[in-house]
Amino acid sequence: MRAEITMIYEDNNTATAVAKAVSPDNLDAPQGLMVETIATESSVKSIIQCNKTIKTFIATIDDLLSAIQSAEKTLTEIDS
């Protein structure tokens, strides 16, 4: 299974900060699971490749979106 998620932001700095915030979570993925997150201009693209169960695939996407949401909230608080 494979998914691509793209988040679009107002500027490059925000996209870069979000990508850096969620990238450490991607380093320790178990075998059969790959998550890659990159910032390009004002967007963040995450690619999830899962050779495990659908439950693992959905949980991984949920974890990634939660991490992105936390990063966005933190950046909003910092900017306030």
C-alpha positions as CSV (number, residue, x, y, z in Angstrom):
1,M,0.0,0.0,0.0
2,R,1.2,3.5,-0.8
3,A,-0.1,7.0,0.1
4,E,1.1,10.4,-0.8
5,I,0.0,13.3,1.4
6,T,0.7,16.9,0.5
7,M,0.2,19.8,2.8
8,I,0.4,23.4,1.4
9,Y,1.5,26.3,3.6
10,E,1.7,30.1,3.2
11,D,5.5,30.1,2.9
12,N,8.6,28.0,2.6
13,N,9.7,28.6,6.2
14,T,6.6,27.0,7.6
15,A,6.8,24.1,5.3
16,T,10.4,23.5,6.2
17,A,9.7,23.7,9.9
18,V,6.8,21.2,9.7
19,A,8.9,18.8,7.6
20,K,11.8,19.0,10.1
21,A,9.5,18.5,13.0
22,V,8.0,15.3,11.7
23,S,11.1,13.8,10.0
24,P,12.7,12.3,13.2
25,D,9.6,10.1,13.6
26,N,10.3,8.6,10.2
27,L,13.8,7.4,11.1
28,D,12.8,4.5,13.3
29,A,10.2,2.9,11.0
30,P,10.1,-0.9,11.3
31,Q,10.9,-3.2,8.4
32,G,8.2,-3.2,5.8
33,L,7.2,0.4,6.5
34,M,8.8,3.5,4.9
35,V,7.8,7.1,5.6
36,E,9.6,10.0,3.8
37,T,8.8,13.6,4.3
38,I,10.2,16.5,2.3
39,A,9.6,20.2,2.0
40,T,9.5,21.8,-1.4
41,E,8.8,25.5,-1.6
42,S,5.6,26.0,0.4
43,S,4.5,22.4,0.7
44,V,5.3,19.3,2.6
45,K,5.0,16.0,0.9
46,S,4.9,12.7,2.8
47,I,5.1,9.3,1.1
48,I,4.1,6.3,3.1
49,Q,4.9,2.8,1.8
50,C,3.6,-0.1,3.8
51,N,4.0,-3.8,3.2
52,K,2.3,-4.7,6.5
53,T,-1.4,-4.8,7.4
54,I,-4.0,-2.2,6.6
55,K,-4.3,-1.5,10.3
56,T,-0.6,-0.6,10.4
57,F,-1.0,1.5,7.2
58,I,-3.9,3.5,8.7
59,A,-2.2,3.9,12.1
60,T,0.9,5.2,10.4
61,I,-1.0,7.8,8.4
62,D,-2.9,8.8,11.6
63,D,0.4,9.2,13.5
64,L,1.9,11.3,10.7
65,L,-1.1,13.6,10.5
66,S,-1.1,14.0,14.3
67,A,2.6,14.9,14.3
68,I,1.9,17.4,11.5
69,Q,-1.0,18.9,13.4
70,S,1.2,19.3,16.6
71,A,3.9,21.0,14.6
72,E,1.4,23.4,13.1
73,K,-0.1,24.2,16.5
74,T,3.4,24.8,17.9
75,L,4.3,27.2,15.0
76,T,1.0,29.0,15.5
77,E,1.8,29.5,19.2
78,I,5.3,30.7,18.4
79,D,4.0,33.2,15.9
80,S,1.4,34.6,18.3
